[in-house]
Amino acid sequence: MSAFSIDKKIRCFIWCAFVSGALLFPQAAGSKTSESETLIRQGVPPEILSFKYKKGDSYRTLSKVHEDVFVNSKKNHHAEIVTRISAKIVDVHTDGGGVCEATFMSSEDSTSSANGAHFSWGDEYKSVFTRSARGIYAIADIYFMPVVRDCPIFPETSVKPGDTWSAEGHEAHDLRRTFALQKPFTVPFTASYGYKGIVKNSDGRIFNVIDVQYNLYFESPKINVRQGDVSARTAELLNRPKITMGHSHQTLYWDNERGEIDHYHENFKIVIETYYGDTFTFQGTAEAEVTEFERVNDDSTMKKIQDSVAELGLEDVSVKKGEKGLTISLEKIQF
């Protein structure tokens, strides 16, 4: 059996995301910032960066990963992975944290390096989690997505271009098919952040540019056969991860007015060494952007409804915005 046949069960361990790991904030399609746009460092006032959730927010995110997979240092296949994310903020806590319900639909198209054979697969994940205004996750271990968690995390104080900080985060990987692990395989990291400045895109929107880097190194706990975790024979066959290492370098474009990531791009590499002695390497690039967004409780939505009321010539109808949403009031109702 070829290496590609053996390894084709391996799923991508990274996609943004930023998906980032983060919930990306919506943008108009095609408004992504160009790499050629000027980074402004001077004269940028300090500001507090934070997530700003609104109940009822819903959006769709498109994430793409382009990676090469190596098995025991030999290139095994190239993979193109697309993930479509539908998310909705169903509640907002008094401390600013948002409760999100999300669906992740992933598809992969892989090409063997040995004979050019193609392999395609698709999967769907559902997830529910809470994320604080600073970016810290609270999520049960029954959910496998998102992969990158607690990144980005912002300081409680204001920052200006040139400032740096660090925070703990982790990646959570779905290794059910590859290594028969029934809960997310978590790998901790310490991320280093650098606030580079701001850029303006062609639509006049302003983004805070944040550089994020972290290294991975994690030694898995040994399997305790005596406690009945798994039989010695099964442990050998499963060929579980022993050491996970690698790195990620991300550039985030943050919209602080809306309080979310607008888009990002990443270079990554992950190496997994198993107890059996095999090495799996995943390296490539990723990017993500939000393609659709709907917010019901904002000024633009309120104006649209008010304009519609005026166009219809409806009298004694008012539209007001409150903490729980928009309220349409009808006066002088007669039967």
C-alpha positions in Angstrom: 0.0 0.0 0.0 1.4 3.4 -0.9 2.2 6.1 1.6 -0.6 8.2 0.1 -3.1 5.4 0.6 -2.0 5.1 4.2 -1.9 8.7 4.9 -4.9 10.0 3.0 -7.0 9.8 6.2 -5.0 12.6 7.7 -7.0 15.7 7.9 -5.6 19.2 7.9 -4.7 20.3 11.4 -4.7 24.0 10.7 -7.1 26.4 9.1 -7.7 29.9 10.5 -8.9 30.9 11.5 -9.0 32.8 12.6 -11.0 31.5 11.6 -9.2 32.0 12.6 -9.3 30.8 15.7 -10.9 34.0 16.0 -14.3 35.0 14.9 -13.7 37.2 11.9 -15.7 40.4 11.6 -17.7 40.8 8.4 -16.6 42.9 5.6 -18.1 43.8 2.2 -16.9 41.3 -0.4 -13.8 42.4 -2.1 -12.8 45.0 0.5 -9.8 43.1 1.8 -6.7 45.3 2.4 -4.0 45.1 -0.2 -0.5 44.3 0.8 0.7 47.4 -1.1 -1.4 49.8 1.0 0.7 52.1 3.2 1.2 51.3 6.8 0.8 54.3 9.0 2.9 54.3 12.2 3.2 58.0 13.2 0.4 60.0 14.8 -1.8 57.0 15.6 -3.4 57.6 19.0 -3.4 54.9 21.6 -6.7 52.9 21.8 -8.1 49.9 23.6 -8.5 46.9 21.3 -11.4 44.6 22.1 -14.1 42.4 20.7 -17.5 44.2 20.6 -20.2 41.6 20.3 -23.9 42.5 19.4 -26.7 40.0 19.9 -28.1 39.0 16.6 -24.9 39.5 14.6 -24.6 36.8 11.9 -22.0 36.3 9.3 -20.3 34.0 6.9 -16.5 33.5 6.7 -14.4 31.9 3.9 -11.1 30.3 4.9 -8.5 28.7 2.6 -5.5 26.6 3.4 -2.8 25.6 0.9 -0.5 23.0 2.4 2.1 20.3 1.7 2.1 17.2 3.8 5.3 15.1 4.3 5.4 11.6 5.8 8.8 10.7 7.3 10.4 13.7 5.4 9.0 12.5 2.0 6.4 14.7 0.4 3.1 12.8 0.4 0.6 15.1 -1.0 -0.6 18.7 -1.6 -3.9 19.8 -0.1 -6.3 22.7 -0.9 -8.7 23.1 2.0 -11.8 25.4 2.0 -13.8 26.0 5.1 -17.1 27.9 5.1 -18.2 29.2 8.4 -21.7 30.4 9.4 -21.9 32.0 12.8 -24.4 33.9 15.0 -24.0 35.8 18.3 -27.0 34.4 20.3 -26.3 36.3 23.6 -24.0 38.9 25.0 -23.0 38.9 28.7 -22.8 41.9 30.9 -19.0 41.8 30.8 -19.0 42.0 27.0 -18.4 38.4 26.2 -20.3 36.9 23.3 -22.0 33.5 23.0 -21.6 32.1 19.5 -23.2 29.3 17.6 -21.3 28.3 14.5 -21.2 25.7 11.7 -18.0 24.8 10.0 -18.2 23.1 6.6 -14.8 21.9 5.3 -13.7 20.3 2.1 -10.3 19.1 1.0 -8.9 18.3 -2.5 -5.6 16.4 -2.2 -3.1 15.4 -4.9 -0.6 12.6 -4.4 3.0 13.4 -4.9 3.7 9.8 -6.0 1.3 9.3 -8.8 -1.0 12.4 -9.1 -4.0 10.5 -7.7 -6.7 12.8 -6.2 -8.5 12.4 -2.9 -11.5 14.6 -1.8 -13.4 14.7 1.4 -15.8 16.9 3.3 -16.9 17.3 6.9 -19.2 19.5 9.0 -18.7 20.7 12.6 -21.0 22.5 14.9 -19.7 24.5 17.8 -21.0 26.7 20.7 -18.6 28.8 22.7 -18.3 32.1 24.6 -15.5 34.5 24.0 -14.6 37.4 26.2 -14.0 41.0 25.1 -10.3 40.4 25.4 -10.6 37.2 23.3 -10.5 34.4 25.8 -12.5 31.3 25.0 -14.8 29.2 27.1 -15.7 26.0 25.2 -16.6 22.4 26.1 -14.3 19.6 25.0 -17.1 18.1 22.8 -16.4 20.7 20.2 -13.5 20.4 17.7 -13.8 23.8 16.1 -12.4 26.4 15.9 -8.8 25.1 15.8 -6.9 28.1 17.1 -8.2 29.4 20.4 -7.3 32.3 22.7 -5.7 34.1 19.8 -5.7 37.0 19.5 -5.9 38.2 23.1 -5.6 41.9 23.8 -4.2 43.7 26.9 -6.7 45.5 29.2 -4.8 48.8 28.6 -4.6 50.9 25.5 -1.9 50.2 22.9 -0.1 52.3 20.2 2.1 51.3 17.2 5.3 49.7 18.4 3.8 48.1 21.5 4.2 44.4 22.2 2.6 41.9 24.5 2.3 38.1 24.9 -0.6 35.8 26.0 -1.2 32.1 26.3 -3.3 30.3 23.7 -3.8 26.8 22.3 -4.7 24.8 19.2 -7.3 22.1 19.4 -7.0 19.4 16.7 -9.5 16.7 15.5 -7.5 13.5 15.5 -10.4 11.1 15.7 -9.8 9.5 12.3 -6.0 9.6 12.3 -5.2 8.6 15.9 -8.6 7.6 17.3 -8.5 10.4 19.9 -12.2 11.2 20.9 -11.6 14.6 22.3 -9.8 17.6 20.8 -6.0 17.2 21.0 -4.8 20.5 22.5 -1.4 22.0 22.0 -0.6 25.1 24.2 1.5 28.0 23.0 2.6 31.5 24.0 1.8 34.1 21.3 3.9 37.2 20.9 2.0 40.2 19.6 3.2 43.4 17.9 1.0 46.4 17.0 2.4 47.6 13.7 0.2 50.6 12.9 -3.0 51.2 10.8 -3.9 50.9 7.1 -6.8 52.3 5.1 -8.4 50.3 2.4 -10.0 51.6 -0.8 -13.3 52.0 0.9 -11.8 54.2 3.6 -12.1 51.6 6.4 -9.3 51.7 9.0 -7.6 48.5 10.2 -5.2 48.0 13.0 -2.4 45.7 11.8 -1.2 43.2 14.3 1.7 40.8 13.9 1.2 37.4 15.8 3.9 34.7 16.1 4.1 31.6 18.2 6.1 28.4 18.4 4.6 25.0 19.3 6.3 22.3 21.4 4.2 19.8 23.3 5.1 16.3 24.7 1.9 14.2 25.0 1.3 12.5 28.3 2.2 8.8 28.2 -0.7 6.3 27.9 -1.3 4.6 31.2 -2.3 1.1 30.2 -2.7 0.0 33.8 -5.6 2.5 34.2 -7.3 1.0 31.2 -6.8 3.9 28.9 -6.0 1.6 26.0 -4.5 -1.8 25.6 -0.8 -2.0 24.8 -1.5 -3.6 21.4 -4.1 -0.9 20.5 -1.7 1.9 21.6 0.9 0.6 19.2 -1.5 0.4 16.3 -2.9 3.8 16.9 0.6 5.3 16.6 -0.4 8.3 18.7 1.3 11.7 18.8 4.4 11.9 21.1 5.7 15.3 20.3 4.0 18.2 18.5 6.1 21.1 17.4 6.0 23.9 14.8 5.3 27.6 14.4 2.8 30.1 13.1 3.2 33.7 11.8 0.0 35.7 11.2 -0.9 39.2 10.1 -4.2 40.3 11.5 -6.2 43.2 10.1 -8.4 44.4 13.1 -11.5 46.6 12.8 -11.7 48.2 16.2 -14.8 50.2 15.4 -16.7 46.9 14.9 -14.6 45.0 17.4 -13.5 42.0 15.2 -10.8 40.7 12.9 -11.6 41.8 9.3 -9.2 39.4 7.6 -5.8 37.7 8.1 -3.1 35.7 6.4 -0.7 33.1 7.9 2.4 31.0 7.3 2.6 27.8 9.3 4.4 24.5 9.9 3.5 21.7 12.2 5.5 18.5 12.9 4.0 15.5 14.7 6.3 12.7 15.9 4.4 9.6 16.9 5.3 7.0 19.6 5.9 4.5 16.8 8.6 6.8 15.3 6.7 8.3 12.2 6.9 12.0 11.5 4.1 14.0 9.8 4.8 17.5 8.6 2.2 20.0 7.6 3.4 23.4 6.1 1.8 26.1 4.0 -0.2 29.2 4.0 -3.7 30.2 5.1 -6.0 33.2 4.7 -9.6 34.1 5.7 -12.1 36.9 5.2 -15.7 37.5 6.1 -17.9 37.6 3.0 -21.4 38.4 4.5 -22.6 40.2 7.6 -25.9 41.1 9.1 -26.4 43.3 12.2 -30.0 44.1 13.2 -29.3 46.5 16.0 -27.2 49.2 14.5 -27.7 52.7 13.1 -27.6 51.7 9.4 -30.4 49.0 9.9 -32.5 51.5 11.8 -32.1 54.1 9.0 -33.1 51.5 6.4 -36.3 50.7 8.3 -37.1 54.4 8.9 -36.6 55.1 5.2 -38.9 52.2 4.3 -41.6 53.5 6.7 -41.3 57.0 5.1 -41.5 55.6 1.5 -44.7 53.7 2.4 -46.2 56.8 3.8 -46.9 55.2 7.1 -48.0 57.7 9.8 -47.6 57.3 13.6 -44.9 54.7 13.2 -41.6 55.1 15.0 -38.4 53.1 15.1 -36.1 53.1 18.1 -32.9 51.4 19.0 -32.4 49.8 22.4 -30.1 47.3 24.2 -32.2 44.3 23.1 -32.6 45.4 19.5 -34.8 47.7 17.3 -38.4 48.5 18.4 -41.1 49.5 15.9 -44.0 51.3 17.6 -47.4 51.8 16.1 -49.6 54.6 17.6 -53.3 55.5 17.2 -54.3 52.0 16.2 -58.0 51.9 15.3 -60.2 48.9 14.7 
